[in-house]
Amino acid sequence: CFPGQGSQYPGMLKLLVEQSPAARQALDEVEAILDRYGYQSFSDLAWGDSAAMGKQVWPTQLAMLIANWVMFRTVQSVGIVPDAVLGHSFGEYSALAASGAIDIETAIALTRARCDGIAAARVQGGLLAAGGSAQRVAELAQQAGLAIHVANFNTPDQTVVGGAPEDLARFESLLKGAGIGAKLLAVPAPFHTPLMAPAGKPLERALAEAQ
């Protein structure tokens, strides 16, 4: 299962690329594509000044796509072939590339279209992980009169919600006051919520052209 945005961290895969020829080769192949389009290199995104990761959509999602691809190709190099692949959130794009449904260059192009749509929509907000059931979390948000939307049903006792920054900040305090664990996630938009609807059109066009 390929992780999505929010799983990034500074320096990710640096040691692997230094020690694994397969990882180095996979990264070099992707870097050639990035260079052709004039995009930042993975080393700049993830190993240099990585302040943009988690705050800006494009550098974060591009870095995660490349990291997932490099990991996949490295695993392949030792003879591990999955029977099925899947992705969590943005990780679905990595899964599509790993399955062969699209190539990595197309995955990069679709990621660019996705991020452009998000930027054009100018949606403000983020995501928060709450240590409670979706029903309990939604009830608390409704009682408080906050525009909070359930985004992910991670486990029976962990729910991710999205909303505007001020609503999330108030909801985080409310949850902690009720003895429920809460943590803001390192993502720059309220993904998987109705708030993201305006971002869909550019991605729809790009997906249609990629078929």
C-alpha positions as CSV (number, residue, x, y, z in Angstrom):
1,C,0.0,0.0,0.0
2,F,1.5,3.3,-1.1
3,P,1.2,6.2,1.5
4,G,0.0,9.6,0.5
5,Q,0.6,13.2,1.5
6,G,1.3,13.5,5.2
7,S,3.8,10.7,5.2
8,Q,6.7,12.8,3.9
9,Y,9.7,13.6,6.1
10,P,12.9,15.5,5.5
11,G,15.7,13.3,4.1
12,M,13.4,10.5,3.1
13,L,15.1,7.7,1.1
14,K,18.5,9.4,1.2
15,L,20.2,6.5,2.9
16,L,18.4,4.0,0.6
17,V,19.6,5.8,-2.5
18,E,23.1,6.0,-1.2
19,Q,23.2,2.2,-0.5
20,S,21.0,0.7,-3.2
21,P,22.1,0.7,-6.9
22,A,18.5,-0.1,-7.8
23,A,17.1,2.9,-5.9
24,R,19.8,5.1,-7.4
25,Q,18.9,4.0,-10.9
26,A,15.2,4.5,-10.3
27,L,15.7,8.0,-8.9
28,D,18.1,8.9,-11.8
29,E,15.4,7.8,-14.3
30,V,12.8,10.0,-12.6
31,E,15.2,12.9,-12.2
32,A,15.7,12.9,-16.0
33,I,12.0,13.4,-16.5
34,L,11.9,16.1,-13.9
35,D,14.8,17.9,-15.6
36,R,13.1,17.7,-19.0
37,Y,10.0,19.5,-17.6
38,G,12.1,22.0,-15.6
39,Y,10.8,20.7,-12.2
40,Q,12.8,20.6,-9.0
41,S,14.9,17.5,-8.3
42,F,13.9,15.0,-5.7
43,S,17.1,15.8,-3.7
44,D,16.1,19.5,-3.6
45,L,12.5,18.6,-2.6
46,A,13.3,16.1,0.1
47,W,16.9,16.4,1.1
48,G,17.6,20.1,0.9
49,D,15.5,22.9,2.2
50,S,12.3,20.8,2.7
51,A,10.3,23.6,4.3
52,A,7.8,23.5,1.4
53,M,6.9,19.8,2.1
54,G,3.7,19.6,4.0
55,K,2.9,23.3,3.4
56,Q,2.8,23.5,-0.4
57,V,0.8,20.9,-2.4
58,W,3.0,20.5,-5.5
59,P,6.4,19.9,-3.9
60,T,4.9,17.6,-1.2
61,Q,2.9,15.4,-3.6
62,L,5.7,15.3,-6.2
63,A,8.2,14.2,-3.5
64,M,5.8,11.5,-2.3
65,L,5.1,10.2,-5.8
66,I,8.9,9.9,-6.5
67,A,9.6,8.3,-3.1
68,N,6.9,5.7,-3.6
69,W,8.2,5.0,-7.1
70,V,11.8,4.6,-6.0
71,M,10.7,2.2,-3.2
72,F,8.6,0.2,-5.6
73,R,11.4,-0.2,-8.1
74,T,13.8,-1.1,-5.3
75,V,11.5,-3.8,-4.0
76,Q,11.1,-5.1,-7.6
77,S,14.9,-5.4,-7.9
78,V,15.1,-8.0,-5.3
79,G,12.4,-10.2,-6.9
80,I,9.3,-9.1,-4.9
81,V,6.3,-8.8,-7.2
82,P,3.0,-7.8,-5.6
83,D,-0.2,-9.5,-6.5
84,A,-2.1,-6.3,-6.0
85,V,-1.3,-2.6,-5.2
86,L,-3.3,0.1,-3.6
87,G,-2.8,3.6,-2.3
88,H,-4.0,5.7,0.5
89,S,-5.2,9.1,-0.7
90,F,-2.7,10.5,-3.1
91,G,-0.9,7.2,-2.9
92,E,-3.4,6.0,-5.5
93,Y,-1.3,7.7,-8.2
94,S,1.7,5.7,-7.2
95,A,-0.4,2.5,-7.2
96,L,-1.6,3.3,-10.8
97,A,2.0,3.7,-11.9
98,A,3.2,0.5,-10.1
99,S,0.3,-1.5,-11.6
100,G,1.3,-0.4,-15.1
101,A,-2.0,1.4,-15.7
102,I,0.1,4.6,-16.4
103,D,3.8,5.2,-16.6
104,I,5.7,7.4,-14.1
105,E,5.9,10.3,-16.5
106,T,2.1,10.3,-16.8
107,A,1.8,10.0,-13.0
108,I,3.9,13.2,-12.7
109,A,1.8,15.0,-15.3
110,L,-1.5,14.0,-13.5
111,T,0.0,15.1,-10.2
112,R,0.8,18.5,-11.7
113,A,-2.8,18.8,-13.0
114,R,-4.1,17.8,-9.6
115,C,-2.0,20.4,-7.8
116,D,-2.8,23.1,-10.3
117,G,-6.5,22.5,-9.7
118,I,-6.0,22.7,-6.0
119,A,-4.0,25.9,-6.3
120,A,-6.6,27.5,-8.7
121,A,-9.4,26.6,-6.3
122,R,-7.6,28.5,-3.5
123,V,-9.2,26.3,-0.8
124,Q,-7.9,27.2,2.7
125,G,-7.8,24.6,5.4
126,G,-6.3,21.3,6.4
127,L,-6.8,18.0,8.1
128,L,-6.9,16.8,11.7
129,A,-6.6,13.3,13.1
130,A,-8.9,12.6,16.0
131,G,-8.8,9.7,18.4
132,G,-12.5,8.7,18.2
133,S,-15.1,7.1,16.0
134,A,-16.4,9.0,13.0
135,Q,-19.9,9.2,14.6
136,R,-18.5,10.6,17.9
137,V,-16.3,13.1,16.2
138,A,-19.0,14.3,13.8
139,E,-21.4,14.7,16.7
140,L,-19.0,16.9,18.6
141,A,-18.4,19.1,15.6
142,Q,-22.1,19.5,15.0
143,Q,-22.8,20.3,18.6
144,A,-20.1,23.0,18.5
145,G,-21.5,24.5,15.3
146,L,-18.2,23.9,13.4
147,A,-18.0,23.3,9.6
148,I,-16.0,20.1,10.1
149,H,-16.2,17.3,7.5
150,V,-15.2,13.6,8.0
151,A,-12.4,12.9,5.5
152,N,-11.0,9.5,6.3
153,F,-12.3,6.5,8.4
154,N,-8.8,5.3,9.3
155,T,-9.8,2.9,12.2
156,P,-12.7,2.4,14.5
157,D,-11.1,4.8,16.9
158,Q,-9.3,7.2,14.6
159,T,-11.0,9.6,12.2
160,V,-9.5,12.3,10.0
161,V,-11.5,15.5,9.5
162,G,-11.1,18.5,7.4
163,G,-12.1,22.1,7.6
164,A,-11.0,25.8,7.5
165,P,-8.0,26.7,9.6
166,E,-10.0,28.5,12.3
167,D,-12.5,25.7,12.6
168,L,-9.8,23.1,12.9
169,A,-8.0,25.0,15.6
170,R,-11.2,25.4,17.6
171,F,-12.1,21.7,17.1
172,E,-8.6,20.6,18.2
173,S,-9.0,22.4,21.4
174,L,-12.5,21.1,21.9
175,L,-11.4,17.5,21.4
176,K,-8.5,17.8,23.7
177,G,-10.8,19.3,26.3
178,A,-13.0,16.3,26.0
179,G,-10.1,14.0,26.5
180,I,-9.8,12.9,22.9
181,G,-6.4,12.9,21.2
182,A,-6.1,15.3,18.2
183,K,-3.3,16.2,15.9
184,L,-3.1,18.6,12.9
185,L,-1.6,16.8,9.9
186,A,1.1,18.2,7.7
187,V,-1.1,18.9,4.7
188,P,-2.0,22.2,3.1
189,A,-5.7,21.6,2.2
190,P,-8.9,19.9,3.5
191,F,-8.5,16.9,1.2
192,H,-11.3,14.4,0.8
193,T,-14.0,16.9,1.9
194,P,-16.7,18.8,0.0
195,L,-14.5,21.9,0.3
196,M,-12.2,20.5,-2.4
197,A,-15.0,20.2,-5.1
198,P,-13.8,23.4,-7.0
199,A,-10.4,21.7,-7.6
200,G,-11.8,18.8,-9.6
201,K,-12.2,20.2,-13.2
202,P,-8.5,20.5,-14.2
203,L,-7.9,17.0,-12.9
204,E,-10.9,15.6,-14.8
205,R,-9.6,17.0,-18.0
206,A,-6.1,15.7,-17.5
207,L,-7.4,12.2,-16.7
208,A,-9.5,12.2,-19.8
209,E,-6.5,13.2,-21.9
210,A,-4.4,10.4,-20.3
211,Q,-6.8,7.6,-21.2
